[in-house]
């Protein structure tokens, strides 16, 4: 057996045996000797390791001795005194234990007042509000109305915001330098069954009537007016009589229901501005706007959805001038009025020579007359009267006019009445395809005309006449109005009408036009008196930019599906 050595000073103890089991008595004697030695000495642990020759289990003397106690009598061989407690170690924080059971819920605190004073909101809620107890900025104590003696407007100061959080049945609203904000889906409306309130000249939802020149802005809301056929047009969305500025942004929908009223009416004002931007429709059972005896008026109607009107869309009369933009991202649609006998989608009847500028635009403009039996005047899509001095731009991919009954058609694309040589009318069709339905014509021939003051230009347009019979109005009649063709234009006639004698260009006494680009037609011109105003070339010597009787480049079959 190897040697286990315990060293302390000069003392040494050795155990020399072949195996422990060979001579147990010798081990016992050595153990007694070790006990006696230890009792007389201060035994310390030797820090070194046991020699490699040792076969006794353990790596220190203490461990080796501990291994011997089981082999003898389980007596502790080295019962040394307990050492001093070492310094506390620093270990990592252990995992947090599970959350204990929650305590009981405490008593609820007192209800506070919800205020929005930073934005100066005046909250209007007719359902829960009370004008007598309303508190500025409080949703808990809102106003019951916007207008009225004690309504939110009555205490609203410059820069204040009136916030409407539930539907209001009011009209005649609007105060200088206020902002009105509607929660999503909230409506302002005034039904036709309600009388016009005392002190107001009309039942329009928003107005400056009796308030002087004011400016205010509205955000959001469904704006709905309705008027029964009273004949005095006293209902609508906005009416201005002064140099005021009213703007509606992000409306959900703007409409005039039933059968009477205007989206906008400006009467007797100078420099009025109205702008309406709708995320949905702009819909009128009667008119879009009417301007009467008002100068320098500016109107903008823009809708993401369809714009609909049923009698006259844009109307200006009396002294005055205006700028107007009517724009739809979807479609502009006319369908006729079931009571009114008047037509003229864009109607102007100025009595002075102030110039106005209108633009109407949408991907598609559809004029579909549902009540042709009511029509007493050939108002046409554009109806200009006497002294109107106008620039009108029509911008669209497709313009189409048609009727539910082709046997009683009474309207054409144009009705240009000219009696004043000092007023000019300029109409520009920036339309890719113009479809003139069966029975309709290009220009009415029943009104007075002054050729030098009427100018119509088609830019890269395809003009399709679907009527299958001869119609004196159903052609480009340069004897009444100066026509111009820019870019590449087509004039397409129904072959049945050509067979019956219909002409593409020409009047009964001669014709002329500006040929600024190339014009191709499958029809013929009226006679050889036609000449190109731009170049001075006559039909007799040839007009190189006019290609007539061309059925190779124009195939009418592709238009058969149009109505």
Residue pairs with C-beta under 8 A, 6 or more apart in sequence:
1 15
1 16
1 17
1 18
1 19
1 20
1 55
2 51
2 53
2 54
2 55
2 56
3 14
3 15
3 16
3 51
3 53
3 54
4 14
4 15
4 50
4 51
4 54
4 56
4 61
4 64
5 12
5 13
5 14
5 51
6 12
6 13
6 43
6 46
6 61
7 46
8 41
8 42
8 43
8 44
8 46
9 41
11 37
11 41
13 30
13 33
13 34
13 37
15 27
15 30
17 23
17 26
17 27
20 27
20 71
27 68
27 71
27 72
28 72
31 68
31 72
31 77
34 65
34 77
35 77
38 78
43 78
43 80
45 60
45 61
45 62
46 60
46 61
49 59
49 60
50 56
50 58
50 59
50 60
50 61
50 64
54 64
56 64
56 67
56 68
57 63
57 64
57 67
58 64
58 66
58 67
62 78
65 77
65 78
66 77
66 78
68 77
69 75
69 76
69 77
113 135
113 138
113 140
113 141
114 138
114 139
114 140
115 135
115 137
115 138
116 123
116 137
116 139
117 136
117 137
119 161
120 136
120 137
120 157
120 159
120 160
120 161
121 136
121 137
121 161
121 162
121 163
122 134
122 136
122 137
122 143
122 152
122 155
122 156
122 160
122 161
122 162
122 163
123 129
123 134
123 137
123 138
123 139
123 142
123 143
123 152
123 163
123 165
124 142
124 143
124 144
124 145
124 146
124 151
124 152
124 162
124 163
124 164
124 165
124 166
124 168
125 139
125 142
125 143
125 144
125 164
125 165
125 166
126 144
126 145
126 166
126 167
126 168
126 169
127 166
128 142
128 166
129 141
129 142
129 143
129 144
129 145
130 141
130 143
130 144
131 143
131 144
131 145
131 148
131 150
131 151
132 150
133 141
134 141
134 142
134 143
134 144
134 152
135 141
136 155
139 165
142 165
143 151
143 152
144 151
145 151
145 152
145 168
145 170
146 152
146 153
146 162
146 164
146 168
146 170
146 173
146 180
147 153
147 170
147 172
147 173
148 154
152 162
153 162
153 173
153 175
153 178
156 162
156 175
156 178
158 176
158 177
158 178
159 177
159 178
159 179
160 178
160 179
161 178
161 179
161 180
161 181
162 178
162 179
162 180
162 181
163 181
163 182
163 183
164 180
164 181
164 182
164 183
164 186
164 188
164 221
165 183
165 186
166 183
166 186
167 186
167 187
167 188
167 189
168 186
168 187
168 188
168 189
169 189
169 190
169 191
169 194
170 188
170 190
170 205
171 190
171 194
171 196
171 197
171 200
171 203
171 204
171 205
171 207
171 225
172 197
172 199
172 200
172 203
172 204
172 205
172 207
172 209
173 180
173 188
173 205
173 206
173 207
174 206
174 207
174 208
174 211
174 214
174 216
174 246
175 211
175 214
175 216
176 211
176 212
176 214
176 215
176 216
177 214
177 215
177 216
178 216
179 216
179 217
179 218
179 219
180 216
180 217
180 218
180 219
180 221
181 218
181 219
181 220
182 188
182 218
182 219
182 220
182 221
182 222
183 220
184 220
184 252
185 222
185 252
186 220
186 221
186 222
187 221
187 222
187 223
187 224
188 205
188 221
188 222
188 223
188 224
189 205
189 222
189 223
189 224
189 225
189 226
190 203
190 205
190 224
190 225
190 226
190 235
191 226
192 226
192 227
192 228
192 235
192 257
192 258
192 260
194 203
195 203
196 202
196 203
196 234
197 203
199 210
200 207
200 209
200 210
201 209
201 210
201 234
201 239
201 241
202 209
202 234
202 235
202 236
202 239
202 265
203 225
203 227
203 234
203 235
203 236
204 225
204 234
204 235
204 236
204 237
204 238
204 239
204 265
205 223
205 225
205 236
205 237
205 238
206 218
206 237
206 238
206 239
206 246
206 248
207 238
207 239
207 240
207 241
208 214
208 239
208 240
208 241
208 242
208 244
208 246
209 239
209 241
211 242
212 242
213 242
213 243
213 244
214 242
214 244
214 245
215 244
215 245
215 246
216 245
216 246
217 246
217 247
217 248
217 249
218 246
218 247
218 248
218 249
218 251
219 248
219 249
219 250
220 249
220 250
220 251
220 252
221 248
221 251
221 252
222 251
222 252
222 253
222 254
223 237
223 248
223 251
223 253
223 254
223 255
224 253
224 254
224 255
224 256
224 257
225 235
225 236
225 237
225 255
225 256
225 257
225 261
226 235
226 256
226 257
226 258
226 261
227 233
227 234
227 235
227 236
227 256
227 257
227 258
227 259
227 260
227 261
227 285
227 286
228 258
228 259
228 260
229 258
229 259
229 260
229 339
230 260
231 260
233 260
233 261
233 262
233 265
233 286
233 287
233 290
234 261
235 256
235 260
235 261
235 262
236 256
236 261
236 262
236 263
236 264
236 265
237 254
237 255
237 256
237 262
237 263
237 264
237 276
238 246
238 248
238 263
238 264
238 265
238 274
238 276
239 262
239 264
239 265
239 266
239 267
240 246
240 265
240 266
240 267
240 269
240 272
240 274
241 266
241 267
241 268
241 269
242 269
242 272
243 269
243 270
243 271
243 272
244 269
244 272
244 273
245 272
245 273
246 273
246 274
246 275
247 273
247 274
247 275
247 276
248 254
248 275
248 276
248 277
248 278
249 277
250 277
250 279
251 276
251 277
251 278
251 279
251 280
252 278
252 279
252 280
253 278
253 280
253 281
253 282
253 283
253 305
254 263
254 276
254 278
254 281
254 282
254 283
254 303
255 281
255 282
255 283
255 284
256 262
256 263
256 283
256 284
256 285
256 286
257 283
257 285
258 285
259 285
259 286
259 310
259 337
259 338
259 339
260 285
260 286
261 284
261 285
261 286
261 287
262 284
262 286
262 287
262 288
262 289
262 290
263 276
263 282
263 284
263 287
263 288
263 289
263 301
264 274
264 276
264 288
264 289
264 290
264 299
264 301
265 289
265 290
265 292
266 272
266 274
266 289
266 290
266 291
266 292
266 294
266 297
266 299
267 290
267 291
267 292
267 293
267 294
268 292
268 293
268 294
269 294
269 297
270 294
270 295
270 296
271 295
271 296
271 297
272 294
272 297
272 298
273 297
273 298
273 299
274 289
274 297
274 298
274 299
274 300
275 298
275 299
275 300
276 282
276 300
276 301
276 302
277 300
277 302
277 303
278 302
278 303
278 304
278 305
279 304
279 305
280 303
280 304
280 305
281 303
281 305
281 306
281 307
281 308
282 288
282 301
282 303
282 305
282 306
282 307
282 308
282 328
283 306
283 307
283 308
284 308
284 309
284 310
285 310
285 337
286 309
286 310
286 311
286 312
286 337
286 340
287 309
287 311
287 312
287 313
287 315
288 301
288 307
288 309
288 312
288 313
288 314
288 326
289 299
289 301
289 314
289 315
289 324
290 312
290 315
290 316
290 317
291 297
291 299
291 315
291 316
291 317
291 320
291 322
292 316
292 317
292 318
292 320
293 317
293 318
293 319
293 320
294 318
294 320
294 322
295 319
295 320
295 321
295 354
296 320
296 321
296 322
297 320
297 321
297 322
297 323
297 324
298 322
298 323
298 324
299 322
299 323
299 324
299 325
300 324
300 325
300 327
301 307
301 324
301 325
301 326
301 327
302 325
302 326
302 327
302 328
303 327
303 328
303 329
303 330
304 328
304 329
304 330
305 328
305 329
305 330
306 328
306 330
306 331
306 332
306 333
307 326
307 328
307 331
307 332
307 333
307 362
308 332
308 333
308 334
308 335
309 333
309 334
309 345
310 334
310 335
310 336
310 337
311 336
311 337
311 340
311 342
311 343
312 342
312 343
312 344
312 345
312 347
312 379
313 326
313 332
313 334
313 345
313 346
313 360
314 324
314 326
314 345
314 346
314 347
314 348
314 358
314 360
315 344
315 347
315 348
316 322
316 347
316 348
316 349
316 350
316 356
316 388
317 347
317 348
317 349
317 350
317 351
318 349
318 350
318 351
319 350
319 351
319 352
319 354
320 350
320 352
320 354
320 356
321 350
321 354
321 355
321 356
322 356
322 357
322 358
323 356
323 357
323 358
324 356
324 357
324 358
324 359
325 358
325 359
325 361
326 332
326 358
326 359
326 360
326 361
327 359
327 360
327 361
327 362
328 361
328 362
328 363
329 362
329 363
330 362
330 363
330 364
331 362
331 363
331 364
331 365
331 366
332 360
332 362
332 364
332 365
332 366
333 365
333 366
333 368
334 345
334 366
334 367
334 368
334 369
335 368
335 369
335 370
336 343
336 368
336 369
336 370
336 371
336 372
336 374
336 375
337 371
337 374
338 370
338 371
338 374
339 374
340 374
341 374
341 375
341 376
341 377
342 376
342 377
342 379
343 369
343 375
343 377
343 378
343 379
343 380
343 383
343 410
343 411
344 377
344 379
344 380
344 382
344 383
344 415
345 367
345 379
345 380
345 381
345 382
345 383
346 358
346 360
346 381
346 382
346 383
346 392
347 379
347 383
347 384
347 385
348 356
348 383
348 384
348 385
348 388
348 390
349 385
349 386
349 388
350 356
350 385
350 386
350 387
350 388
350 389
350 423
351 386
351 387
352 387
353 387
353 389
353 420
353 422
353 423
354 389
355 389
355 390
355 391
356 388
356 389
356 390
356 391
357 390
357 391
357 392
358 390
358 391
358 392
358 393
359 392
359 393
359 395
360 392
360 393
360 394
360 395
361 393
361 394
361 395
361 396
362 396
363 396
363 397
363 398
364 396
364 397
364 398
364 399
364 400
365 394
365 396
365 398
365 399
365 400
365 431
366 400
366 401
367 381
367 399
367 400
367 401
367 402
368 401
368 402
368 403
368 404
369 375
369 401
369 402
369 403
369 404
369 409
369 411
370 404
372 403
372 404
372 405
372 408
372 409
372 410
372 411
373 405
373 408
375 410
375 411
376 410
377 410
378 410
378 411
378 412
378 415
378 444
378 446
378 447
379 411
379 415
380 411
380 412
380 413
380 414
380 415
380 443
380 444
381 401
381 411
381 412
381 413
381 414
382 392
382 413
382 414
382 415
382 416
382 427
383 415
383 417
384 390
384 415
384 416
384 417
384 418
384 425
385 417
386 417
386 418
386 419
386 420
386 423
387 419
387 420
387 422
387 423
388 423
388 425
389 422
389 423
389 424
389 425
390 424
390 425
390 426
390 427
391 426
391 428
392 425
392 426
392 427
392 428
393 428
393 430
394 427
394 428
394 429
394 430
394 431
395 430
395 431
396 430
396 431
396 432
397 431
397 432
397 433
398 431
398 432
398 433
398 434
398 435
399 429
399 431
399 433
399 434
399 435
400 434
400 435
400 437
400 562
401 411
401 413
401 435
401 436
401 437
401 440
402 435
402 437
402 438
402 440
402 563
403 409
403 411
403 437
403 438
403 439
403 440
406 437
406 438
406 439
406 467
407 439
409 438
409 439
409 440
411 440
411 444
412 440
412 441
412 442
412 443
412 444
412 473
413 434
413 436
413 440
413 441
413 442
413 443
414 427
414 442
414 443
414 444
414 456
414 481
415 443
415 444
415 447
416 425
416 443
416 444
416 447
416 449
416 454
416 456
416 480
416 481
417 447
417 448
417 449
418 425
418 447
418 448
418 449
418 450
418 451
418 453
418 454
419 448
419 450
420 450
420 453
421 450
421 452
421 453
423 453
424 453
424 454
424 455
425 453
425 454
425 455
426 455
426 457
427 455
427 456
427 457
428 457
428 459
429 456
429 457
429 458
429 459
429 461
430 459
431 458
431 461
432 460
432 461
432 462
433 461
433 462
433 464
434 458
434 461
434 462
434 463
434 464
435 464
435 466
435 562
436 442
436 463
436 464
436 465
436 466
436 467
436 474
437 466
437 467
437 563
438 466
438 467
438 468
438 563
439 467
439 471
440 467
440 474
441 467
441 471
441 472
441 473
441 474
441 475
442 463
442 465
442 473
442 474
442 475
442 476
442 477
443 473
443 477
443 480
443 481
444 473
445 472
445 473
445 477
445 480
449 480
449 481
451 479
451 480
451 481
451 482
452 482
454 480
454 481
454 482
455 481
455 482
455 484
456 481
456 482
456 483
456 484
457 483
457 484
457 485
457 486
457 514
458 483
458 484
458 485
458 486
458 489
459 486
459 487
460 486
460 487
460 488
460 489
460 517
461 485
461 489
461 490
462 489
462 490
462 492
463 476
463 489
463 490
463 491
463 492
464 492
464 559
464 562
465 474
465 475
465 491
465 492
465 493
465 494
465 497
465 502
466 494
466 559
466 562
466 563
467 474
467 494
467 497
467 502
468 494
468 496
468 497
468 500
469 496
469 497
469 500
469 502
470 497
470 500
470 501
470 502
471 497
471 502
472 508
474 497
474 502
475 502
475 503
475 504
475 505
475 506
475 523
475 526
476 483
476 491
476 504
476 505
476 506
476 511
476 513
477 506
477 507
477 511
478 505
478 506
478 507
478 511
478 512
478 513
478 530
479 507
479 508
479 509
479 510
479 511
479 512
480 507
482 512
482 513
482 514
482 533
483 513
483 514
484 513
484 514
484 515
484 516
485 513
485 514
485 515
485 516
485 517
485 519
486 516
486 517
487 516
487 517
487 518
488 517
488 518
488 520
489 517
489 518
489 519
489 520
490 519
490 520
490 521
490 553
490 554
491 504
491 505
491 519
491 520
491 521
491 522
491 523
492 521
492 522
492 554
492 556
492 559
493 502
493 504
493 521
493 522
493 523
493 556
494 502
494 556
495 522
495 556
498 522
498 523
498 524
502 523
503 523
503 524
503 525
503 526
504 521
504 522
504 523
504 524
504 525
504 548
505 511
505 513
505 521
505 523
505 525
505 526
505 530
506 525
506 526
506 527
506 530
507 526
508 526
509 529
510 526
510 527
510 529
510 530
511 525
511 526
511 527
511 529
511 530
512 530
512 531
512 532
512 533
513 530
513 532
513 533
514 532
514 533
514 534
515 532
515 534
515 535
515 543
515 545
515 546
516 534
517 545
518 545
518 547
519 545
519 546
519 547
520 547
520 550
520 553
520 554
521 546
521 547
521 548
521 549
521 550
521 554
522 549
522 550
522 551
522 554
522 556
523 548
523 549
524 548
524 549
525 539
525 546
525 548
527 539
528 538
528 539
528 540
529 538
529 539
530 538
530 539
530 543
531 537
531 538
531 539
531 543
532 538
532 543
532 545
532 546
535 543
537 543
537 544
547 553
